[in-house]
Amino acid sequence: MKFTSLASLILIIMLSSCSSVRVASDYDKNANFDNYKSFAFYKPGIDKAEISDLDKKRILRAIEADMTAKGFVKSQNPDLLVSIFTKTKENINIYQNNFGWGYGWGWTPFYWGPNYSTVSRSTEGTLYIDLIDAKKKELVWQGMGTAALTKK
């Protein structure tokens, strides 16, 4: 299906600076995708995405290029509305190193050696791309890509 490859391509391009991107897509099994020929961006949805304007432009340009390459035409009276939104989640990882010599079981004061913990934080971001049937106002396809966010 052309929409699955669309999600994969767009999300890989957008998150290419990340080391591993998890990509997934889902679609309405009852939708006839052959009926969709044109698209437009859904501005109210895009305005709510919590990313910089530069990143929004990059994402929208990539979507437009890929939709056009797939044969869709940008239109004032579209069959599909394209929207994006983002979510972030902070991950906290705790690593405990309990190497050393010991005596007994459970909590006991008879342990010697390096016992230390390290805490690391990372932020995971998810980009969602929605394709909405313009007439029915129903979601017909959704792609998402999730990866660790970096300053780069």
C-alpha positions in Angstrom: 0.0 0.0 0.0 1.4 3.4 -1.0 0.5 5.0 2.4 2.6 2.6 4.4 5.7 3.5 2.3 4.7 7.1 2.6 4.9 7.0 6.4 8.1 5.1 6.4 9.8 7.5 4.0 8.6 10.7 5.6 9.3 9.6 9.2 12.7 8.3 8.3 13.6 11.6 6.6 12.3 13.7 9.4 14.0 11.8 12.2 17.1 10.7 10.2 19.5 12.4 12.7 18.3 9.9 15.3 20.0 6.5 15.6 16.9 4.3 15.7 13.5 5.3 14.7 10.5 3.1 15.3 8.0 3.6 12.5 4.4 2.3 12.4 1.2 3.0 10.4 -2.4 2.1 10.5 -5.3 2.7 8.2 -9.0 2.2 7.8 -9.5 -1.1 6.1 -12.8 0.0 4.7 -11.5 3.1 3.0 -11.0 3.0 -0.8 -7.7 4.8 -1.2 -8.1 4.8 -5.0 -10.7 7.5 -4.6 -8.2 10.0 -3.1 -6.5 12.2 -5.7 -5.8 15.5 -4.0 -4.7 16.8 -0.6 -4.3 20.0 1.4 -2.7 20.7 4.8 -5.0 21.0 7.8 -3.7 24.3 9.3 -5.6 24.1 12.7 -4.1 20.7 13.4 -0.6 21.7 12.2 -0.6 24.9 14.3 -1.0 22.8 17.5 2.1 20.7 16.9 4.6 21.6 19.5 7.7 22.0 17.4 9.6 24.9 15.9 8.4 26.6 12.8 11.5 25.6 11.0 10.9 21.9 11.8 7.2 22.3 10.7 8.4 23.7 7.4 10.8 20.8 6.9 8.2 18.2 7.7 5.5 19.8 5.5 7.9 20.1 2.6 8.8 16.4 2.9 5.2 15.4 3.1 4.2 17.6 0.1 7.2 16.2 -2.0 6.3 12.6 -1.2 2.5 13.1 -1.8 3.3 14.8 -5.1 5.7 12.0 -6.0 2.9 9.5 -5.3 0.6 11.2 -7.8 -1.5 13.4 -5.4 -2.2 17.0 -6.3 -2.3 19.8 -3.8 -5.8 21.4 -4.0 -8.1 24.0 -2.5 -10.9 21.4 -2.6 -9.0 18.3 -1.5 -10.0 14.7 -1.0 -7.5 14.3 1.9 -6.5 16.7 4.7 -3.0 16.2 6.1 -2.3 17.0 9.7 0.6 16.5 12.0 1.1 16.5 15.8 3.8 15.6 18.2 4.1 14.1 21.7 7.2 13.9 23.9 7.9 11.7 26.9 10.9 12.0 29.3 12.6 8.7 30.2 14.6 8.3 33.4 17.0 5.4 33.6 18.6 4.3 36.8 21.6 1.9 36.8 22.6 0.4 40.0 26.1 -1.3 40.3 26.3 -3.5 43.3 29.7 -5.1 42.8 31.7 -6.0 45.8 32.2 -8.6 48.4 29.5 -9.6 50.7 28.2 -11.7 53.5 24.8 -13.0 54.2 21.6 -12.2 52.4 19.3 -9.2 52.0 20.2 -5.8 53.4 23.3 -6.3 55.4 26.2 -4.0 56.4 28.8 -6.6 55.6 29.2 -5.5 51.9 32.4 -3.8 50.7 33.3 -2.5 47.3 32.0 0.0 44.8 28.3 0.4 45.1 26.9 3.3 43.1 24.0 4.4 41.0 23.8 6.5 37.9 20.8 8.3 36.6 20.3 9.3 32.9 17.5 11.2 31.3 16.4 11.2 27.7 13.5 12.6 25.8 11.6 10.5 23.4 9.6 12.3 20.7 6.8 11.0 18.4 5.7 12.5 15.2 2.2 11.6 14.0 1.0 12.2 10.4 -2.7 12.0 9.9 -4.6 11.7 6.6 -8.2 12.7 7.0 -11.1 12.1 4.6 -12.1 15.7 3.8 -15.8 15.0 3.1 -16.4 12.6 6.0 -14.0 14.3 8.5 -12.7 10.8 9.5 -9.2 9.6 10.0 -8.3 7.1 7.2 -4.6 6.7 7.7 -2.0 7.5 10.5 1.7 7.1 10.5 4.0 7.6 13.4 7.7 7.7 14.1 9.3 7.6 17.6 12.9 8.2 18.5 15.1 9.8 21.1 15.4 13.5 20.6 18.8 15.2 20.4 19.9 18.8 20.1 21.2 18.0 16.6 
